[in-house]
Amino acid sequence: MSRICAICGKKPSAGRSIKRRGMAKKKGGVGRKITGISRRSFRPNLQKVRALINGTVKRIRVCAKCLKAGKVRKPLSRQKKSSSLRALTE
C-alpha cells in the first residue's frame, strides 16, 4: 500500500535536514555554521480507518487532517448481543 491519503491525495514530500554548529552571534559567538545538509522526507500522518464508501464498509488510509475535518464517514459500530437476548434465542 502506498503512503497516499485516500481522501485528499496527500503524499510524502521531500526536503532537507540542515545540521548546524557553533554559537549564535547574539549570544556572543561568531555565528552558526552549516556542517551538513541531508535529504529527508515529510510523511503524512496516515491512519487506517474503517469508512463507509458507497454504502459498503472498507478500510482505507486517511490523513489525520481529513479525519479531524470530518471528511470520513465512519460506519455504525456493531452492537454485541447481550446475554439475555442469547438466552431467548437458544
Backbone as CSV, one residue per row, in Angstrom:
resi,resn,N_x,N_y,N_z,CA_x,CA_y,CA_z,C_x,C_y,C_z
1,MET,0.830,-1.186,0.000,0.000,0.000,0.000,0.876,1.251,0.000
2,SER,0.460,2.220,-0.766,1.251,3.435,-0.852,0.898,4.394,0.271
3,ARG,1.768,5.357,0.501,1.569,6.335,1.575,0.817,7.544,1.035
4,ILE,-0.403,7.328,0.550,-1.211,8.402,-0.010,-2.572,8.399,0.668
5,CYS,-3.047,9.583,1.044,-4.362,9.718,1.671,-5.442,9.415,0.632
6,ALA,-6.427,8.590,1.005,-7.480,8.204,0.079,-8.459,9.348,-0.181
7,ILE,-8.515,10.351,0.699,-9.472,11.441,0.559,-8.858,12.627,-0.199
8,CYS,-7.765,13.174,0.315,-7.213,14.405,-0.265,-6.017,14.158,-1.182
9,GLY,-5.449,12.965,-1.165,-4.318,12.657,-2.039,-2.981,13.145,-1.522
10,LYS,-2.913,13.499,-0.236,-1.646,13.957,0.348,-0.641,12.811,0.320
11,LYS,0.600,13.125,-0.073,1.643,12.094,-0.170,2.954,12.644,0.360
12,PRO,3.961,11.790,0.533,5.230,12.266,1.079,5.867,13.330,0.187
13,SER,6.479,14.314,0.836,7.206,15.337,0.090,8.656,15.354,0.574
14,ALA,9.560,15.783,-0.304,10.982,15.762,0.007,11.423,17.116,0.538
15,GLY,12.490,17.082,1.319,13.064,18.308,1.852,14.494,18.056,2.270
16,ARG,15.025,18.963,3.078,16.395,18.825,3.543,16.465,18.993,5.042
17,SER,17.415,18.320,5.655,17.713,18.471,7.070,19.075,19.153,7.171
18,ILE,19.124,20.290,7.884,20.355,21.078,7.961,20.955,20.955,9.357
19,LYS,22.221,20.512,9.429,22.944,20.400,10.689,23.790,21.655,10.873
20,ARG,23.716,22.245,12.073,24.481,23.451,12.359,25.289,23.270,13.627
21,ARG,26.380,24.034,13.753,27.161,24.033,14.974,27.660,25.443,15.235
22,GLY,28.095,25.672,16.441,28.607,26.990,16.800,27.599,27.790,17.603
23,MET,28.058,28.912,18.162,27.211,29.774,18.979,26.684,30.936,18.138
24,ALA,25.428,31.286,18.369,24.810,32.384,17.629,25.512,33.700,17.931
25,LYS,25.489,34.616,16.959,26.160,35.918,17.135,25.553,36.706,18.292
26,LYS,24.238,36.657,18.439,23.603,37.441,19.502,23.917,36.897,20.892
27,LYS,24.456,35.682,20.956,24.870,35.130,22.249,26.372,35.317,22.485
28,GLY,27.032,36.016,21.566,28.451,36.288,21.742,29.370,35.416,20.923
29,GLY,28.825,34.589,20.067,29.654,33.702,19.256,30.000,34.325,17.911
30,VAL,30.615,33.520,17.062,30.998,34.002,15.736,29.959,33.641,14.680
31,GLY,28.889,32.993,15.086,27.813,32.644,14.154,27.675,31.148,13.991
32,ARG,26.489,30.742,13.587,26.214,29.323,13.376,26.699,28.906,11.994
33,LYS,27.399,27.792,11.925,27.927,27.289,10.658,27.147,26.049,10.244
34,ILE,26.881,25.924,8.965,26.219,24.734,8.435,27.283,23.672,8.206
35,THR,27.111,22.507,8.851,28.113,21.453,8.725,27.649,20.311,7.837
36,GLY,26.364,20.246,7.549,25.894,19.171,6.696,24.454,19.368,6.289
37,ILE,24.142,18.963,5.061,22.768,19.013,4.557,22.447,17.625,4.024
38,SER,21.386,17.035,4.537,20.997,15.705,4.065,19.538,15.722,3.645
39,ARG,19.191,14.812,2.757,17.819,14.708,2.247,16.946,14.023,3.289
40,ARG,15.683,14.442,3.359,14.723,13.795,4.236,13.352,13.860,3.586
41,SER,12.400,13.096,4.128,11.050,13.118,3.573,10.060,13.468,4.673
42,PHE,9.074,14.270,4.318,7.981,14.629,5.209,6.814,13.717,4.859
43,ARG,6.449,12.835,5.786,5.387,11.871,5.509,4.077,12.315,6.142
44,PRO,2.951,12.089,5.463,1.664,12.457,6.048,1.312,11.523,7.200
45,ASN,0.541,12.030,8.143,0.119,11.255,9.312,-1.084,10.400,8.908
46,LEU,-0.809,9.220,8.320,-1.879,8.355,7.810,-2.356,7.380,8.875
47,GLN,-3.663,7.174,8.894,-4.301,6.238,9.823,-5.165,5.280,9.017
48,LYS,-5.167,4.011,9.408,-6.069,3.040,8.783,-7.417,3.151,9.475
49,VAL,-8.465,3.406,8.682,-9.783,3.673,9.241,-10.822,2.874,8.470
50,ARG,-11.807,2.352,9.204,-12.962,1.729,8.557,-13.922,2.850,8.196
51,ALA,-14.284,2.934,6.910,-15.133,4.029,6.447,-16.238,3.504,5.546
52,LEU,-17.338,4.252,5.509,-18.442,3.930,4.612,-18.153,4.551,3.255
53,ILE,-18.019,3.703,2.244,-17.766,4.173,0.885,-18.784,3.515,-0.036
54,ASN,-19.664,4.329,-0.617,-20.747,3.850,-1.496,-21.601,2.777,-0.830
55,GLY,-21.863,2.938,0.457,-22.728,2.016,1.183,-22.041,0.776,1.713
56,THR,-20.769,0.577,1.406,-20.042,-0.578,1.915,-18.940,-0.112,2.861
57,VAL,-18.588,-0.973,3.794,-17.545,-0.644,4.754,-16.209,-1.115,4.205
58,LYS,-15.260,-0.191,4.089,-13.924,-0.520,3.596,-12.890,0.080,4.527
59,ARG,-11.727,-0.534,4.566,-10.621,0.007,5.352,-9.728,0.816,4.409
60,ILE,-9.558,2.101,4.732,-8.762,2.982,3.881,-7.731,3.706,4.725
61,ARG,-6.725,4.259,4.051,-5.698,5.063,4.732,-6.045,6.529,4.537
62,VAL,-6.224,7.231,5.660,-6.652,8.623,5.630,-5.715,9.439,6.507
63,CYS,-5.378,10.671,6.072,-4.516,11.521,6.888,-5.320,12.093,8.057
64,ALA,-4.611,12.455,9.120,-5.256,12.950,10.335,-6.003,14.249,10.077
65,LYS,-5.549,15.046,9.138,-6.222,16.312,8.821,-7.627,16.059,8.282
66,CYS,-7.784,15.054,7.423,-9.106,14.715,6.881,-10.009,14.133,7.965
67,LEU,-9.429,13.352,8.883,-10.224,12.801,9.977,-10.758,13.912,10.873
68,LYS,-9.892,14.882,11.212,-10.311,15.994,12.070,-11.362,16.857,11.389
69,ALA,-11.249,17.023,10.083,-12.177,17.874,9.337,-13.530,17.202,9.126
70,GLY,-13.626,15.898,9.444,-14.897,15.188,9.291,-15.194,14.769,7.865
71,LYS,-14.175,14.602,7.039,-14.382,14.213,5.651,-14.637,12.718,5.497
72,VAL,-14.416,11.949,6.584,-14.595,10.494,6.536,-15.845,10.135,7.313
73,ARG,-16.715,9.336,6.694,-17.930,8.884,7.368,-17.673,7.482,7.893
74,LYS,-17.681,7.358,9.230,-17.403,6.067,9.842,-18.696,5.249,9.938
75,PRO,-18.581,3.918,9.847,-19.773,3.075,9.953,-20.239,2.975,11.398
76,LEU,-21.495,2.589,11.569,-22.014,2.361,12.906,-21.314,1.157,13.503
77,SER,-20.960,1.251,14.775,-20.281,0.123,15.414,-21.272,-0.999,15.649
78,ARG,-20.792,-2.217,15.481,-21.668,-3.378,15.674,-21.949,-3.545,17.152
79,GLN,-23.215,-3.785,17.486,-23.580,-3.976,18.881,-23.552,-5.462,19.203
80,LYS,-22.932,-5.774,20.342,-22.850,-7.165,20.758,-24.187,-7.598,21.335
81,LYS,-24.509,-8.876,21.139,-25.737,-9.416,21.715,-25.555,-9.542,23.223
82,SER,-26.547,-9.098,23.943,-26.463,-9.222,25.396,-26.792,-10.656,25.800
83,SER,-26.430,-11.025,27.014,-26.633,-12.395,27.476,-28.119,-12.744,27.567
84,SER,-28.978,-11.754,27.863,-30.414,-12.035,27.960,-30.996,-12.349,26.581
85,LEU,-30.516,-11.674,25.546,-31.012,-11.950,24.194,-30.538,-13.325,23.723
86,ARG,-29.319,-13.703,24.086,-28.817,-15.011,23.685,-29.613,-16.122,24.351
87,ALA,-30.006,-15.904,25.584,-30.765,-16.923,26.305,-32.142,-17.114,25.654
88,LEU,-32.737,-16.028,25.146,-34.050,-16.124,24.499,-33.970,-16.838,23.163
89,THR,-32.884,-16.660,22.430,-32.770,-17.259,21.109,-32.408,-18.741,21.177
90,GLU,-31.819,-19.188,22.278,-31.399,-20.599,22.359,-32.507,-21.494,22.833
